[in-house]
Amino acid sequence: MTGFDTALTRDARVEVPLIGGAMFPCSNPELVAAVSEAGAIGIVQPLSMEYVHRRLLRDGLRLIRQLTQKPIGMNVLIEQSSNLYLERMRRYVDIALEEGVTFYITSLGKPHWVVDRVAQVGGVVYHDVTERKWALKALDAGVRGLIAVNNRAGGHAGPKSAEQLMDELGDLGLAVVCAGGIGDAPDFVAALRMGYAGAQLGTRFIATTECTAHPDYKRAIVESDEDDIVLTERVTGVPLAVIRTSYVARVGTKAGRLARWLLRHRRTKHLMRTIYALQSAWRLKRSNFAGESSRDYWQAGRSVRGITSIEPAGEIVRRFAAAVTDRRSPAS
Ligand SMILES: Cc1cc2nc3c(=O)[nH]c(=O)nc-3n(C[C@H](O)[C@H](O)[C@H](O)COP(=O)(O)O)c2cc1C
């Protein structure tokens, strides 16, 4: 028993207020299970499960259940512009509910329908936000918590620092989780001190023995410093945090002129976003298993600064938890 009691540990029904964040393409079922088994909560990325790791969502959830009985969560990316895609997300939520998942993290769009559906079984939704205006919409939709994605995060980073986000979001009466820049235990301790109810980590969990990403990718995370992380528009059309490999240094980080023009115009921007979404899914999937010489992108956040070795996910969770508990003990 670790003795943590935060809004996140209560909502997610876990011992340690830590989330192994959803990662397309890095969230393989074994990694999700290892994070949860250690007392934190691993989040399933359903598209990653089906498209990258080649398991139907229901089979993947059942595999995780064989590896751990502890709670897991699921990520729901709400891309409103395609009905086909929304329909698929609704199906994923139904499957996850049937398989007993009660903790959901939504990104983009309006999470109303997820909140309503999940509430029927006593489930909880946290929503990814990068600033207050999105948090107010999420509050209106009835979410229980916010994942405050800051400017050090892997994936699509936000524009603000962890401190700024706490100032902006702390008064809304919702649980606020820090996402971005947490590579080692002292960063986790600092986030809890700032008032966060917990932390969501992505990059740290790629450099683990359970993650099936290519060994060159994991090694690049361990060897990179925060200055090696750049934001590129060339993958998804909006800034994405990646390691500046020799390929990235060669091609630059700006979207091509035609793509930029198409993204700016009302009549073509949805088409361009769809092209980017399809292309990036295919490209990031390939990059997960690609070695150093490839022409692909390795996503990572500035948390690389604190990551110095490849470790089992459970050891990371236990080390982070112990760092907080040690500071609380009277001897320290
Ligand atoms: C490789 C990678 C893929 C990601 N994919 C997703 C995703 O599919 N959905 C999502 O909500 N967040 C995604 N994220 C964001 C993470 O869940 C998490 O919020 C972020 O990594 C935290 O920052 P950190 O990497 O500095 O720990 C991704 C992050 C990384 C590094």
Ligand as a Chemical Component Dictionary entry (heavy atoms), coordinates in Angstrom:
data_LIG
# 
_chem_comp.id                   LIG 
_chem_comp.type                 NON-POLYMER 
_chem_comp.pdbx_formal_charge   0 
_chem_comp.three_letter_code    LIG 
# 
loop_
_chem_comp_atom.comp_id 
_chem_comp_atom.atom_id 
_chem_comp_atom.alt_atom_id 
_chem_comp_atom.type_symbol 
_chem_comp_atom.charge 
_chem_comp_atom.model_Cartn_x 
_chem_comp_atom.model_Cartn_y 
_chem_comp_atom.model_Cartn_z 
_chem_comp_atom.pdbx_ordinal 
LIG C1  C1  C 0 4.993  8.452  -29.134 1  
LIG C2  C2  C 0 3.840  9.205  -28.516 2  
LIG C3  C3  C 0 2.572  9.001  -29.003 3  
LIG C4  C4  C 0 1.462  9.627  -28.411 4  
LIG N1  N1  N 0 0.197  9.349  -28.849 5  
LIG C5  C5  C 0 -0.884 9.858  -28.206 6  
LIG C6  C6  C 0 -2.201 9.455  -28.558 7  
LIG O1  O1  O 0 -2.407 8.651  -29.456 8  
LIG N2  N2  N 0 -3.239 10.005 -27.864 9  
LIG C7  C7  C 0 -3.030 10.902 -26.845 10 
LIG O2  O2  O 0 -4.012 11.369 -26.240 11 
LIG N3  N3  N 0 -1.785 11.287 -26.474 12 
LIG C8  C8  C 0 -0.714 10.781 -27.113 13 
LIG N4  N4  N 0 0.557  11.110 -26.703 14 
LIG C9  C9  C 0 0.731  11.970 -25.514 15 
LIG C10 C10 C 0 0.975  11.110 -24.243 16 
LIG O3  O3  O 0 -0.165 10.364 -23.906 17 
LIG C11 C11 C 0 1.400  11.998 -23.031 18 
LIG O4  O4  O 0 0.414  12.955 -22.731 19 
LIG C12 C12 C 0 2.709  12.730 -23.296 20 
LIG O5  O5  O 0 3.634  11.834 -23.869 21 
LIG C13 C13 C 0 3.304  13.293 -22.008 22 
LIG O6  O6  O 0 4.557  13.881 -22.260 23 
LIG P1  P1  P 0 5.960  13.100 -22.062 24 
LIG O7  O7  O 0 6.160  12.332 -23.316 25 
LIG O8  O8  O 0 6.937  14.197 -21.891 26 
LIG O9  O9  O 0 5.831  12.221 -20.860 27 
LIG C14 C14 C 0 1.672  10.526 -27.322 28 
LIG C15 C15 C 0 2.984  10.750 -26.861 29 
LIG C16 C16 C 0 4.059  10.108 -27.444 30 
LIG C17 C17 C 0 5.451  10.346 -26.904 31 
# 
loop_
_chem_comp_bond.comp_id 
_chem_comp_bond.atom_id_1 
_chem_comp_bond.atom_id_2 
_chem_comp_bond.value_order 
_chem_comp_bond.pdbx_ordinal 
LIG C1  C2  SING 1  
LIG C2  C3  SING 2  
LIG C2  C16 DOUB 3  
LIG C3  C4  DOUB 4  
LIG C4  N1  SING 5  
LIG C4  C14 SING 6  
LIG N1  C5  DOUB 7  
LIG C5  C6  SING 8  
LIG C5  C8  SING 9  
LIG C6  O1  DOUB 10 
LIG C6  N2  SING 11 
LIG N2  C7  SING 12 
LIG C7  O2  DOUB 13 
LIG C7  N3  SING 14 
LIG N3  C8  DOUB 15 
LIG C8  N4  SING 16 
LIG N4  C9  SING 17 
LIG N4  C14 SING 18 
LIG C9  C10 SING 19 
LIG C10 O3  SING 20 
LIG C10 C11 SING 21 
LIG C11 O4  SING 22 
LIG C11 C12 SING 23 
LIG C12 O5  SING 24 
LIG C12 C13 SING 25 
LIG C13 O6  SING 26 
LIG O6  P1  SING 27 
LIG P1  O7  DOUB 28 
LIG P1  O8  SING 29 
LIG P1  O9  SING 30 
LIG C14 C15 DOUB 31 
LIG C15 C16 SING 32 
LIG C16 C17 SING 33 
# 
